[in-house]
Amino acid sequence: MKGGLMAALSENVLTVNMLLSVFFLPGIYANSCGSDKPLVFTTTPKPTAALNGSCLNVPCSFTAAPGRTVFDSSKETRGAWIRDGNNIYNINNGVKTNLVNITGNLSQKNCTSLFSDIKTSQAGKYFLRIENGGYKGTACSDPLQITVE
């Protein structure tokens, strides 16, 4: 009988946990995508910290889900890191190139980037925007979070 009570309690705890996960998804849908479906997903160190005045090298790769068009590595690929608060769906709102240089080969889905002489005012969330022929996508669900000490 005691084992049955423990099993019932465990089942109830599991049910409550699952319901909370569905209604309060921690970070999965708490993103800047709005009603748009994220098409680009980045892999970067999380969180990323730098010292004021230093350079920050951020290893980065991305995957590109098909949208209206498909990412084609044979086409020219442009990319930009766009700071939170800007229109993250417009590559022209990217961080100035003298502040960040994407050193990776974007056509090969390598978005490794170098932030030069980083300042405390540059701390925050950054979203990778990729444009490749007709393909356009933003990593709106998984920003690069930079802290500067």
C-alpha positions as CSV (number, residue, x, y, z in Angstrom):
1,M,0.0,0.0,0.0
2,K,2.8,2.4,0.9
3,G,4.4,1.7,-2.6
4,G,1.1,2.5,-4.3
5,L,0.8,5.9,-2.4
6,M,4.4,6.8,-3.4
7,A,3.7,5.9,-7.0
8,A,0.5,8.0,-7.1
9,L,2.4,11.0,-5.6
10,S,5.2,10.6,-8.1
11,E,2.7,10.5,-10.9
12,N,0.9,13.6,-9.6
13,V,4.3,15.5,-9.3
14,L,5.2,14.4,-12.8
15,T,1.8,15.6,-14.1
16,V,2.1,19.0,-12.4
17,N,5.7,19.3,-13.7
18,M,4.6,18.6,-17.3
19,L,1.7,21.1,-17.1
20,L,4.0,23.8,-15.8
21,S,6.4,23.0,-18.6
22,V,3.7,23.5,-21.1
23,F,2.3,26.7,-19.8
24,F,5.5,28.3,-18.6
25,L,8.1,27.2,-21.0
26,P,11.3,28.6,-19.5
27,G,13.2,30.3,-22.3
28,I,12.0,28.1,-25.2
29,Y,9.4,30.5,-26.5
30,A,10.5,33.5,-24.5
31,N,12.2,35.0,-27.5
32,S,12.2,38.0,-29.9
33,C,10.5,36.1,-32.7
34,G,7.1,37.4,-32.1
35,S,4.8,35.5,-34.5
36,D,7.7,34.7,-36.9
37,K,9.1,31.2,-37.0
38,P,12.9,31.1,-36.2
39,L,14.9,29.9,-39.2
40,V,18.4,30.3,-37.9
41,F,19.7,28.6,-34.8
42,T,23.2,29.5,-33.4
43,T,25.6,27.5,-31.2
44,T,27.7,29.9,-29.1
45,P,29.1,29.8,-25.6
46,K,26.4,30.8,-23.1
47,P,26.8,33.1,-21.3
48,T,29.7,35.1,-22.9
49,A,31.7,37.5,-20.8
50,A,34.5,40.0,-21.6
51,L,36.6,42.6,-19.9
52,N,36.0,46.2,-20.7
53,G,38.5,47.3,-23.5
54,S,39.4,43.7,-24.5
55,C,38.7,41.7,-27.6
56,L,36.1,39.0,-27.5
57,N,36.3,36.0,-29.8
58,V,33.0,34.2,-30.0
59,P,33.1,30.7,-31.5
60,C,29.8,30.3,-33.4
61,S,28.1,28.0,-35.8
62,F,24.5,28.0,-37.1
63,T,21.9,25.8,-38.7
64,A,19.5,27.2,-41.3
65,A,16.0,25.7,-41.4
66,P,14.2,25.9,-44.7
67,G,11.7,28.8,-45.0
68,R,10.2,30.1,-48.2
69,T,13.6,29.3,-49.7
70,V,16.5,27.1,-48.7
71,F,20.0,28.1,-47.6
72,D,22.4,27.4,-50.5
73,S,26.1,27.3,-49.5
74,S,27.1,28.0,-53.2
75,K,25.5,31.5,-53.0
76,E,27.0,34.6,-51.4
77,T,26.1,34.7,-47.7
78,R,25.9,37.9,-45.7
79,G,25.5,38.1,-42.0
80,A,25.3,40.7,-39.2
81,W,24.9,40.7,-35.4
82,I,21.9,42.8,-34.5
83,R,21.6,44.2,-31.0
84,D,18.4,43.8,-29.1
85,G,16.1,46.8,-29.4
86,N,16.8,47.2,-33.1
87,N,14.7,45.6,-35.9
88,I,16.4,42.2,-35.9
89,Y,14.9,41.3,-39.3
90,N,16.8,44.0,-41.2
91,I,20.5,43.2,-41.8
92,N,21.2,46.9,-42.2
93,N,20.6,47.3,-38.5
94,G,23.7,45.1,-37.8
95,V,26.4,46.1,-35.4
96,K,29.0,48.4,-37.1
97,T,31.7,46.4,-38.7
98,N,34.5,48.2,-36.8
99,L,33.0,46.8,-33.5
100,V,32.5,43.2,-34.7
101,N,34.0,41.2,-37.5
102,I,32.5,37.8,-38.5
103,T,35.7,35.9,-39.1
104,G,34.0,32.5,-39.9
105,N,32.9,31.4,-43.4
106,L,29.2,32.1,-43.4
107,S,28.7,29.9,-46.5
108,Q,29.9,27.0,-44.4
109,K,27.6,28.0,-41.5
110,N,30.6,29.3,-39.4
111,C,29.7,32.6,-37.7
112,T,32.7,32.9,-35.4
113,S,33.0,36.6,-34.6
114,L,35.5,39.0,-33.1
115,F,34.2,41.9,-31.0
116,S,37.1,44.4,-30.9
117,D,37.7,46.8,-28.0
118,I,34.4,45.9,-26.3
119,K,32.9,48.4,-23.9
120,T,30.4,48.0,-21.1
121,S,27.8,49.8,-23.2
122,Q,27.9,46.9,-25.7
123,A,26.7,44.4,-23.1
124,G,23.4,42.8,-24.1
125,K,21.7,40.4,-26.5
126,Y,22.8,40.0,-30.1
127,F,20.9,38.2,-32.8
128,L,22.5,36.7,-35.9
129,R,20.9,37.7,-39.2
130,I,21.7,35.6,-42.3
131,E,20.9,36.5,-45.9
132,N,21.8,34.0,-48.6
133,G,20.3,34.6,-52.0
134,G,16.6,34.6,-51.4
135,Y,17.1,33.0,-48.0
136,K,16.7,35.3,-45.0
137,G,16.6,34.2,-41.4
138,T,17.4,35.5,-37.9
139,A,18.4,33.5,-34.8
140,C,15.6,35.2,-32.9
141,S,15.1,32.4,-30.4
142,D,18.7,32.0,-29.2
143,P,20.5,35.3,-28.9
144,L,24.2,35.7,-28.0
145,Q,24.2,37.2,-24.5
146,I,27.4,39.3,-23.8
147,T,28.3,40.7,-20.4
148,V,31.1,43.1,-20.0
149,E,32.9,43.6,-16.7
